[in-house]
Amino acid sequence: MLTHTGERQRDMCQKTFTVGGSLKEHMLTHTDERPHTCDICQKRFIRHSHIKAHMLTHTGERRHKCDLCQKTFTVGGKLKRHMLTHTGERPHKCDLCLKTFTEGDKLKQHMLTHTGERPHKCDVCQKKFTRHASLKRHMLTHTGE
């Protein structure tokens, strides 16, 4: 829906967007739809840019290198996050319990512990999880893998 400022907004999480395509892409995070599939390992992704970065894991190409410890990374963002391990910086802080995190996504995940929200639901037994990875691991109990 459009807000009074002309921005696009989603009722589910209150995130706003000025570009409709961004909203459409963001909505996939709520549905677990992942339209981009790796031809090699079948892993699925929301964004095309994510599958491009993922493909580097199959080629072994690591263009980004830490000058301090020589560790290498497939994408620059991972190197940037890694650098926080050298500085000890944890810039993302929970306003409720003051716990700090190196990554914004980890803070978002942490916030679910305060809200009790469990957005990832098992289609078989209806059990709910805070993390998609936990749901995937749980699904193995149903498949016997």
CORURMO-V926865 format. One line per field, one symbol per residue. ss: DSSP state (H for helix, E for strand, L for the rest). psi: psi as a letter, one per 40 degrees, with the letter a starting at -180 (. if undefined). A space follows every 10 residues. Layout:
ss = ???
psi = ???
This chain:
ss = LELLLLLEEL LLLLLEELLH HHHHHHHHHH HLLLLEELLL LLLEELLHHH HHHHHHHHHL LLLEELLLLL LEELLHHHHH HHHHHHHLLL LEELLLLLLE ELLHHHHHHH HHHHHLLLLE ELLLLLLEEL LHHHHHHHHH HHHLL
psi = ihieeeiiih ddeeiiiehd dddddddddd eehgehhhdd eeiiididdd ddddddddee hgehhhedee iiididdddd ddddddeehg ehhhedeeii ididdddddd dddddehgeh hhedeeiiid iddddddddd ddee.
